[in-house]
Amino acid sequence: GNISIKYMVRPLPSIYLYEEFVSIKIPMTFDDMEEFAKSMQTLMDFQVDVLRTVKLMNKKQIEDPKVYKSEVKDTPQKDREKKKVTNNTLPSYPESPFPGLPGEDLI
């Protein structure tokens, strides 16, 4: 049998990469133990590198001088009250958006 070590990386939000790191053969004989030990050492070195990287990233923010950030502000809420507009120059019918009297020609 084999032990497959796989890992998932998320380089960008909503993008996941699923990779196989190593496939280690389970030792059946004493001679296979040496190869198994080397494979396990490789796995442990990989884990140490991952943990060290995570620790460094948590300790300080890595900032790229080429990345420009701007603060995003909330959209201001509009006043939902409708303001009544009156036109005092021409008489108008209350239900009609057009000026003039009911039944009167517009032109």
ZINOR-V756283 format. One record per backbone hydrogen bond with DSSP energy under -0.5 kcal/mol. CO is the residue of the C=O (numbers start at 1). NH is the residue of the N-H. If there is no record, write none. Layout:
BEGIN
co: (CO | CO)
nh: (NH | NH)
END
This chain:
BEGIN
co: (1 | 2 | 3 | 3 | 4 | 5 | 5 | 7 | 9 | 9 | 12 | 15 | 17 | 17 | 19 | 19 | 22 | 22 | 24 | 29 | 30 | 30 | 31 | 31 | 32 | 33 | 34 | 35 | 36 | 37 | 38 | 39 | 40 | 41 | 42 | 43 | 44 | 45 | 46 | 47 | 48 | 49 | 50 | 51 | 52 | 53 | 54 | 55 | 56 | 61 | 63 | 64 | 66 | 67 | 71 | 78 | 83 | 84 | 86 | 91 | 93 | 98 | 100 | 101)
nh: (26 | 4 | 5 | 24 | 6 | 21 | 22 | 19 | 11 | 17 | 15 | 12 | 9 | 19 | 7 | 21 | 5 | 24 | 3 | 33 | 33 | 34 | 34 | 35 | 36 | 37 | 38 | 39 | 40 | 41 | 42 | 43 | 44 | 45 | 46 | 47 | 48 | 49 | 50 | 51 | 52 | 53 | 54 | 55 | 56 | 57 | 58 | 59 | 60 | 63 | 65 | 67 | 68 | 69 | 73 | 80 | 85 | 86 | 88 | 100 | 96 | 93 | 93 | 104)
END
